[in-house]
Amino acid sequence: MTYCVGLYLNQGLVMLSDTRTNAGVDHISTFSKMHLEEVTGERMIAMLSSGNLAISQQVWSRLQEGVWLDGERHTLRDVPTMFRAAQLVGAAVRAVFDADGPSLRAQGFSFDVALLLGGQIIGQAQRLFEIYAAGNFIEATADTPFLQIGEHKYGKPILDRVVTPETTLVDGVKLALISMDSTLRSNLTVGMPLDLLVYREGGCCATLRKRITEEEPYFRSVREGWSKSLREAYRAMPVPDWVPG
């Protein structure tokens, strides 16, 4: 299991993923689930992955080598639009399914993969997509300004309550980290370190890419501060007058 989140804000994108892979209680490893394709000043496309690591790594490898789409071979470095980039990733997912799906089924495994794809190509709007195991996808909008994959239920409430398109990038980073911390506390299959990408709209290159460890002072302050704030908010709530004292 994993947890990845992408925020679609007027100022840009915030994308965050954990790095834990879990094939059993005695087989836990660390792998980056964030992949970046960047042509400075021309395009920035980032992909986060959850599910079967072998599947997601094959998808990314195929995208590097080139994937057939509508009779032409493309990579993320030459697709003309972000919509076509999402289609290309979907085609890569289906190609991996065609190659490995039957073998996985024969071994009793499901074809488990989900991807977040976000970025911008110069002269076009930034976009953020969630791509499913069937290769189809949905897109973040002003009404739904964040997307999640993996173990998302613990980190969703704070985002539902607070995130809007007007949220700043700085606040977006804070909220993504709070969302991740809520997941880390409630699910052992999601783990440190974290990979963070911040993209400022119009830049066509990553504004910030950072590996966050347990020792990161700001993340520790977020964890401690959020826990303290929740305890204080709970204590400040009025007690129900219909419960016997």
Number of C-alpha atoms within 10 A of each C-alpha: 20 25 31 31 25 28 29 30 26 17 18 23 28 27 29 26 31 30 23 21 22 18 11 8 8 7 8 13 11 13 12 17 24 23 14 19 18 19 14 11 13 15 25 25 25 20 22 27 29 26 21 19 18 10 22 23 14 15 24 19 13 19 23 14 11 18 23 15 16 9 7 8 14 20 18 26 18 13 16 13 19 24 13 15 23 27 18 24 28 22 22 24 29 18 18 16 20 11 10 13 17 14 13 14 11 9 8 9 12 14 19 18 22 24 29 27 26 28 29 27 24 15 11 12 12 26 22 28 25 24 23 18 17 15 21 16 18 13 19 18 15 12 8 14 22 27 23 23 24 18 21 18 14 17 24 19 12 14 19 12 8 11 20 19 18 13 19 17 20 11 13 27 20 16 21 26 23 21 23 27 22 21 22 20 12 13 14 13 20 25 25 17 19 23 20 21 20 22 26 20 18 20 17 22 23 22 13 11 14 11 16 17 13 11 9 11 11 12 17 14 11 16 17 11 13 15 15 12 11 11 11 11 10 11 10 9 8 7 10 8 7 6 6 5 6
